[in-house]
Amino acid sequence: MLGRWTGLIVAGVVALAALTYGYYSSESLQIREERHEAIAAIGTLKADQVQLWRQTRLDHAEALSRAPSVRRDLIAHSGDPAANLDATRLVLTTGAETYGYTASYVLTGEGKPMLTVGRQPRAPSPDQLPTARDALAGSAAVMGAPFRADDGRVYVDTAAAVRDGRGVPLAVVVLRTDAQELLFPMLQAWPIPSRTAETILVRRDGDEVVFLNEMRHRPGSALTIREPITHTELATVQAVLGTTGITEGPDYRGVQVLADIRPVSDSDWYLVAKLDADEVWAEARYRAGVAVILIALLILGGAGGVAAFYRQRQAQQFRGLYESILENAELLREAEAVGELGSFVLDIPSDALRSSDNLDRVLGLGPNHPRTGAGWLEVVHPADRDEVTARYQQALAARGNFDCQYRIVHSSDKSERWVHSRARIDYGPDGAPLRMVGSIQDITSSRAAEHNRLSEEQRYQRQRSALIQLATSAPPKDEPSLNRAFQQLTEVASRTLDVERVSIWRYNPERTGIYCLDLYERGANCHSARAEIAAGDNPAYFQALTEADVLAADDAHRDPRTMEFAEGYLTPRGITSMMDAVIRLRGGVIGVLCCEHTLRVRRWTHDEQTFAVAMANLVALTLAGYEGQRAATLVPRAAPTQS
């Protein structure tokens, strides 16, 4: 009798081991697929970030090369080498402050310095400027490869040629960016915690692949690590040979990694996002360890059961089984809570739905909610029910899986949330659907994050297009054209920032107040001017204008810098938020660009504040160009002498 029970226990342990191994194999495959998707998504994100970073600097260099004030300065300098380049210096200084350039240079076609702005006092020698030569040879702005300068830091140059009306090059504008300060941190920022993840930027140099950025596991490695093009097992070599997507193999340390390869658009750079294979499979090994421990515990429990067969045979068996069920149920509940998901089983013939406790919390289902397919559809947002039903019917027709993202109306608090539902449909021998087994996960936060990212990109694109449009406008020649330029600036700022009112103000000669040069009201689509604000009536506001480049008052009625305007100015006009950027000219504050939002209180973002400063700088450039041209027409020029 004892031998029979021992045999049954051994057979049960073997069966459990087989089931555990099958479970481990299934989980390993799922983990592998999930890691592939995650690294591919991160690789795409990083490649897009680098391409946007490059395009921003190329667009800025192109805009500078076409700026009318820069072209006028260089034409004047070509005729008179003693002529100053003040307007060009102002444009370069503004760009350095906005985009964080280490230095900006204006060079002749032979590489001789004409003007240097920034933290590097000396201009580079001609042999350090291949990017400038490429810009002269082409018709568009170019970005060079990262290089290590004499100070030991890694920089990237962006250059564009400034040409006269006939296309003859007058000079080259070179914008130098500290890659260690602005590019490398962006590359190494990983969106999820990881002890081995890193992003590598590479390019091909002859028969070698050169690493352009710092490595997480090898400090000081930028531009020093090179790999022969013959080592095709390396992901970095595969990248420059045209491979894209997921790959596995050793990295520069000889460690096995899982990598995603992406080319950076419009460049000879390639991006490799990678993660050590050891970290990727850590979760699978953890689950395998848990399975082994469970088997060991079962074996020990079985041996103990055999030893005490005649005393506690059935009691121990039922107790162990009950505790195992409770433990597994608790582990499942904890896993579902961490992932904000729940599981369900729908018996299709009887239309009976069984759901986990956490799924009830995700959907807000109470104890009296109908547990049927129709009851599930009651929670689905009315606008998405037809789509969910169609997806379910498509899955049945194709004998495939159900996979759908949709909105729900949470039954407890009536809030609108996004969920992702995945399910497998089982069929009987006759092909009829029997049941649907799956999970529903709350993805509201990830959807919101993606929406915010897209909104930020769209907002930046609008700002960039507005600045390029205004930077290429012709300078004003007389007072009517100056007024039109101001009207164009206020209208573009209003549309780009989506605010009701934008105005330009200037200090009066006595600096006792400011008067309005132009006010644009978007709702009425009209312009007005000549309103005045006295400094004595609003001391806190005028003091704030001397302390910062931008004054962002989210709640203008409560902000101590702007609350003085509440009763007589803000409330009558329905203004809730203000963002004012100081206008500086020749080292002093001459006025302010005011952006006023109505209706609800608005939080001004960092990029919106940067855009407002850039618009204020364009106002200063417009005034400087107009006043300079006006002074030139008033001062007679000496007649040329006869030789």
Beta strands, then each sheet from edge to edge (+ up, - down):
strand 1: 103-107
strand 2: 113-118
strand 3: 142-143
strand 4: 147-148
strand 5: 154-163
strand 6: 169-178
strand 7: 198-205
strand 8: 208-211
strand 9: 226-228
strand 10: 245-250
strand 11: 256-263
strand 12: 270-276
strand 13: 341-347
strand 14: 352-355
strand 15: 402-409
strand 16: 416-427
strand 17: 433-442
strand 18: 501-507
strand 19: 513-521
strand 20: 526-528
strand 21: 532-534
strand 22: 550-553
strand 23: 575-585
strand 24: 588-598
sheet 1: 2+ 1- 6+ 5- 3+
sheet 2: 2+ 1- 6+ 5- 4+
sheet 3: 9+ 8- 7+ 12- 11+ 10-
sheet 4: 14+ 13- 17+ 16- 15+
sheet 5: 20+ 19- 18+ 24- 23+ 22-
sheet 6: 20+ 19- 21+
end
